[in-house]
């Protein structure tokens, strides 16, 4: 149930990012990260970090985007989850 809530919060953060509602996006992403970390859910954390990187790119904050992508790559690698790695490479090319 907690992982579902975190997933919903990530989606809410993406929605707020699309609407350029930055404080709301950050709050949703922060709460999702706290849940993912508490659960030790590395794939969820990796996907969260990819979506945060997209938000930072949209905001023009390259250093934070790079940091989020590095975190996503680390979490995905430790989880053995290749799906986020493709997104990391794609977004790294945008930067």
N, C-alpha and C positions, 0 to 999 in steps of 0.2 A: 504494500500500500504506500509506503514512504517513497519507494522508487517511482511509483506512478505519479505521486505528487510532484516529485522533483522533475520528472519528464514533462509534466503539465506546466511547471514553472519555467522550464527552458522554452517551451513553446510560447508561453506568455511573453517571455523576454524577447523572442523573435518577433512576435506581433508588435510589441512596443518599439522594437528597433525599426521595423517597417514604417511605423507611424512617426518615427524620429522623436519619440517620447523617452528621452535618454534617462532621466532619473528613475522612471518606472521600469525601464528595461534593466538597468543596473540592479534595482532592488529584486526583481524576479530572478535574475541570474545569480545574485549573491545568495539568495535563499536556496536555490537549486544546488549551488556548490556546497553549501553547508550540509544539506541532506546527503548528497553524493559522497562527501568526505566522511560523514558519520557512518554511512553504510559501507564504506570502503569499496564503492561501486566505480571501478576505474573506467569501464566503457562509458558510463553515464557522465563521468567527470570529463573524459576526453571529448565527448560530443558537446558538453556544456562549453568547454574552452574553445572549440571551433566556432560555436555560435557567438561567444564573447568576442573572438577575433573579428568576426564579421561586423559586429557592432562597432568595435574600435576602428576598423577600416572605414566604415561609414562616417564616423566622426573625425576621421583624418588623424587619428592618434596612432602613428606607426609604431612607436616603442611599445605601447601597451598591446597592440595587435601582435607584434613579434613575440612578446612574453606569453600571451595566451596561446599562440601556436606552438611555442616550445613546450608549454605545459601539456597541451593536447597530445603532442607527439610522445612525450614521456609517459603519460597515462596510457595511451593506446599501446605503446611498446610493452609496458609492464603487464598490461592486460592480455597481450597477444591478439589484439583486435586491429585488423588491418584497415577496416572501413574508414575510420577517422584519418588515417594516414594520407589517403587520397585527397581528402579535403584540405589537410594541412599543406600538402604540396601545391594544390591549386591556389589556395589563398596566399601562400608564400610567393607564388609567381605574380600575384596582383601587387604585392608590396615591392 
